[in-house]
Amino acid sequence: MKKSIFSLIFLFVFISLNAQNQNYKELMEQDWPELKRYHEENQQIIQNKTWPKVVFMGNSITEGWVNMHPEFFSNNNYVGRGISGQTSPQMLIRFTPDVLDLKPEVVVILAGTNDLAANTGYASVKMISDNIKAMATLADQNDIRVVLSSVLPVYDYPWRPGLEPVSRIQELNTWMEKYAREHGYVYLDYFSNLSNAQKGMKKEYSEDGVHPNAKAYSVMEPLVQEAIANALDQ
């Protein structure tokens, strides 16, 4: 009887330890902020000292921009560090390897829309603004000029309908414009140039009401170049 009990205890411990090891393995393989995504490209820049003029930090809007108009980045010595679906806390975690370590003259930060869509859970406007503040402060401390991009207009997120984000986008953009003015950063207003009467994205600029198309990027490019020039002049 005792032998049977000991066998059961041993089996239980073995199964438990095996499960813990599996959980540990899964945990160690996680890369929530996706630090590995641009690791090799970043290392090439650092090793060759081919510092970019501007780094664009962002989400799918930035990633799609690089994919759709790669010559805009290569011709101007810009690099994109956008990752689809990302929220501001993920961007903050990877801000050092993906921005600071590349020693750009300017960083263009575009963050917030996925936070408002609750991609990584609920986020208040203050939670988002705190992360944007932190990124801007890190850049400032490293002598990198800061351009804060407005959240683009969204009337409804197709993957999470019913959130009614219009008022929160306006709140975040209002805060951002004021914060940029008070701290000597450049505020880049995409919103006014892309929005319709309902404060969503104009149909000609997006197929899903969230992500810009090639026509929208053509509108955004002179705006960001003017913002970059203004940041460099400060």
N, C-alpha and C positions, 0 to 999 in steps of 0.2 A: 504493500500500500504506500509505504514511504517512498519507495523507488518510483512509483507511478506519479506521486505528487511532485517529487524532484524533477522528473522528466517533463511534467507539464510546466513547472516553473521555468526550467531551462528553455523549453520551447517558446514560452511567452517572452522571456528576456531576449532570445534570439530574434524573434519576429519584431519586437519593439526596437531593438538596436538596428535591425535591417531597415525598418521604416524610417528611423531617425537619420540613418546614413543617406537614404534616398532623398529625404527632405532636405538634408544638408547639401547634397549634390545639386538638387534643383535650385536651392537658394543661391549657391555659388555661381550657377550658370545664368542667373538673372542679371539683366543690365537695364534697369528701369529708366535711367536717363539716356540710355544708348550712347554711352561714352566710347564704345568701340566703333561706332558708325563712321566717324571721320578720323579715327586714330592714325591710320597709315598716311592719309593725305596730309594731316597735320605734321607728322614726323618728317615727311619729305620737305615741307616748307621750312621747318626748323633746321633741319640738317643742311639744306641748301641756302638758307637765309634769304629766301625769295619772298620777303614779307609783302603781304597784300596791302593795298592802299585802304581798302574798306572790307570789313566783314559784315555780312548780313546774317543776323541771328534770328531764327524764326521757326515756323512750323511748315505745313504743307504749302502755304501761300508762297513762302520763300523757296522751298524745294521745287515747286512747280515752275517758278520763275526761272530758276537756273536751267531746268530741263527744257523749258519752252523757248527761252532766249539766251542760250549759253554764250553767244557772242557779246551780249551786253556786259557780261561779267568778265570774260577773257580780254576783251578790248580795253577795258577800263581798270584792269588789275583789281577786280573785286572778287571775293570768294563768298559762296553761299554756304551757310551752316544751318539749313532748315531741315527739320524732321517732321514728317507728316504725323498729325495727331497730337503733337506735344503741347504741354501746358507750361506755364511760367516756372513752376518749381523744377521741372525737368531741365528747362533751359538754364536756370540758375546753377544747377549742379554741374552742367557741362560748360559753363561760361569761361572757366579758366582754360581748359585745353582747346576749346573751339574758338575762343576770341583772344583772351589775354596773351596766351603763349604765342600767338601769331603776330603780335606787335603791329596791328594796323594803326593807321592814323585816325580812322573813324570807325565806329560801330553803329550799324543801323539795326535797332531792336524793334521787332514786330511780334508782339505777344498779346495774349489775352482772350482771343476768340474761343479757343478750345477749353479754356478755364470756364468761360461762360456757358459752354455747352456741356460742362461737367464731365469731360473726358476722363479725368482722374479723380472724380468725386466733386462734391460741392465746393465752390470757391466764391467767397464774397468779393466785392470790388476791392475792399481793403486788403484781402489776402493777395489778390493779383497785383495791386499797386505796390505792396511791400516787396514782392519779388522783382518788379520792374525797378523800383528804387535801388534794391540791392545790386542789380546788374549795372545800373547807371553809375552807382557809387564806385563799384569795382573798376569800371572803365576809367572813371575820372581819376581815381588814385593811381592809375597806370598811364596817365597822360594820353588817354585815348578820347577823342572828341565823341560826343554822344548825340545821336539822332533818335528820338522817340517817335515811332510811327503810330498813328491812330489805328484803332481797331477798324477793320473794314465793315461796311454796312451789312447787316444780316437781319432779315425779317423773321426767319424761322430756320432752324437747323434740320435738314432732312433726315439725319440719323437720330435726332432726338427732338421730335416736333413738340410744340406746345409750350416751350420755355419762355416765349415772348421776350427775347433778349434786347429789343430796341432801347428801352430806357436804361438798362444797365450798360450797354455799349456807350450811350451818350454820357452817362455818369463817369465811366472810366476815361473816355476821351477828354471830358471837361477837366477831370483831375490831372490828366497827363499834360495837357496844354499849360495849365497853371504851374505844375511842378517844373516843367521844362523852362518856363519863363523865369521862375524864381531861382533856378540853379544854373542858368546860363547854357542850357542845352537847346537843341533845335527840335521843335515840334513839327512833325510832318503830317499834314492833313490829307490823307487819302480819302477820308469819309465823304467830305463835301463834294469831291470830284467824281465819286462813283455811286452816290445814293440817289434813290428816287423819292417821290413825294411821301411814300410810306416809310421812309428811312431804311429801306432794304436796298439790295444791290440792283442797279439797273439791269434789265434783261439782256441788253446787248453786251454786258460785261461779264456775264457768268451764266453757265448752264444749270447750276444747282442753287444759285442764290448765295453761295458762300465763297467758292473758289474762283479767282479771276481767270479769264481766258486771255488769249493773245492780245486782243483789242484792249483789254483792261490794263495789261502790263505795259502796253504802248502809252497809255495815259499816265501810268505810275512812274515810268522811267525818267521823264524830264522833271517830275516833281522830286524824286529822290536825288537826282543829280544837283538840283538847286539846293536842296537841304544839305547835302554833303559839302557843297561849295560854301554855304553859309557857316557850317560847322568849322571848316578849315580857316575861315576868315576871322573867327572869334578869338 
